[in-house]
Amino acid sequence: MPLVIMITVSLTLLTAVVMSRQSAHGLSARRQIGLLESHHVKRGIQGAIDAWLRRGQSRPFRERIGPDGLIAEIEVSDGITPSATGTEKVRLSVIDAQDKVLVDFSGLQGQTLLDARDFAGSFKERSPEEFARQTRTLGPVAVSAASASAEVLSAALFAVTESANEGSEFVSSVMSMRGAGPMNPQAFNQAIIDAGLTPEKQSKLLRLVVPETSLWKLRADIVRGDTVIDGYDGLLLTEGRGPRMAGSSGSQRRSAILTLDRRKSGVNSQP
């Protein structure tokens, strides 16, 4: 009888181990499939953004943003998800994400690194209570004059002048321009000139504050029929009217998705 019990226990343990391994293999396979599907959709979203940008290269990005941040709604006849059986739409919207100070200096070198350190150090010293709320780890060193807070703009100015008073009218001028409508690059440049800074300080301030935004929070909804079936959130880096960015394959593109993560909530909601 003891031998029978031992054999039964051994068989039970062996069965449990086999089932556990099968379950682990199943989870690993599903995870790999999920990663492949996510990669497929991300490439589709990048392609949709590049196609949209090519259709209106002569206009600044901000001028092409519609109500509620909508930039495009693109129909894909054979779908964008692996499970598609027909037409799906990619609905893309953005909001300005260049209002915060960069605090991760990975990959920065030379003058760009010095500028970033000066800016972040100035902001932490002048507004320690805002430092955690108004900083970021990705994107360009410069902040956008169209969205940065007065505290952030003041920190940029202090990083340039090391004075609490020199050029102080620059911040108030920028805030006034924002209240009057979209940021005008010519008026922005004039505000820097009117601040009475030396040419060297003007150049540094232009490296820390820019009139045109290039970093955006991206929301991508995958719509089938009238239902949002999937969604992704991330960061989009766009170029203005300058040189294009090189893509990973050697091709040229005017945008790059820095991050794009599948949304955990909001799926199956009405658009």
Salt bridges, closest charged atoms under 4 A:
ASP50 OD2 - ARG253 NE 3.48
GLU73 OE1 - LYS89 NZ 3.73
GLU73 OE2 - ARG91 NE 2.65
GLU88 OE2 - ARG224 NH2 2.59
ASP96 OD2 - ARG62 NH2 2.64
ASP99 OD2 - LYS100 NZ 3.52
ASP115 OD2 - ARG207 NE 2.57
ASP118 OD2 - LYS204 NZ 2.75
GLU130 OE2 - ARG133 NH2 2.66
GLU166 OE2 - LYS201 NZ 3.13
ASP221 OD2 - ARG219 NE 3.16
ASP221 OD1 - ARG263 NH1 2.81
ASP230 OD2 - ARG262 NH2 2.79
ASP233 OD2 - ARG263 NE 2.89
